[in-house]
């Protein structure tokens, strides 16, 4: 993993963690492994770095979309 990609993945992991405050880190890692199998057909130990970053970004987008739907309207 290049240092820039590793940095991006760590930022994405922190963002996903912040969007899921009730999820323990181990649960989050297990969930990312499941998502890697769903989206990439690979377990977490076999997923390529670029694929892991894509999974993190996709999960982050899903969490943001979910929070937009569940947050009260400000209008």
C-alpha positions in Angstrom: 0.0 0.0 0.0 1.4 3.4 -0.9 1.8 5.8 1.9 -0.8 8.1 0.3 -3.3 5.3 -0.2 -2.7 4.1 3.4 -3.3 7.6 4.6 -6.5 7.9 2.6 -7.7 4.5 4.0 -7.0 5.5 7.5 -8.9 8.8 7.1 -11.8 6.8 5.6 -11.7 4.3 8.4 -11.8 7.1 11.0 -14.7 8.7 9.2 -16.6 5.5 9.1 -15.9 5.0 12.7 -17.2 8.5 13.6 -20.4 7.8 11.6 -20.9 4.6 13.6 -20.1 5.6 17.2 -22.0 2.6 18.7 -19.9 0.0 16.6 -16.8 -1.4 18.3 -13.6 -1.4 16.2 -13.7 -5.3 15.9 -17.3 -5.2 14.7 -16.3 -2.5 12.1 -13.4 -4.7 10.9 -15.7 -7.7 10.7 -18.3 -5.7 8.8 -15.6 -4.4 6.3 -14.6 -8.0 5.8 -18.2 -8.9 4.9 -18.5 -5.9 2.6 -15.3 -6.9 0.9 -16.8 -10.3 0.2 -20.0 -8.8 -1.1 -18.5 -6.0 -3.3 -15.2 -7.7 -4.3 -15.8 -11.4 -3.8 -12.7 -11.5 -1.5 -12.2 -11.8 2.2 -10.5 -9.0 4.2 -7.2 -10.9 4.1 -7.2 -11.1 0.3 -8.7 -7.8 -0.7 -6.3 -5.5 -2.6 -5.5 -2.1 -1.0 -7.4 -0.2 -3.7 -10.4 -2.4 -3.2 -10.4 -1.9 0.6 -10.3 1.9 0.1 -13.2 1.6 -2.3 -15.1 -0.5 0.2 -14.5 2.1 2.9 -15.5 4.9 0.7 -18.7 3.1 -0.4 -19.6 2.3 3.2 -19.0 5.9 4.2 -21.3 7.1 1.5 -24.0 4.6 2.6 -23.7 5.8 6.2 -23.9 9.4 5.2 -27.0 8.7 3.0 -28.6 6.9 5.9 -27.9 9.7 8.3 -29.4 12.2 5.8 -32.6 10.1 5.7 -32.9 9.7 9.4 -31.9 13.3 10.5 -34.8 15.6 11.2 -35.6 18.2 8.5 -34.4 21.7 9.2 -37.1 23.4 7.1 
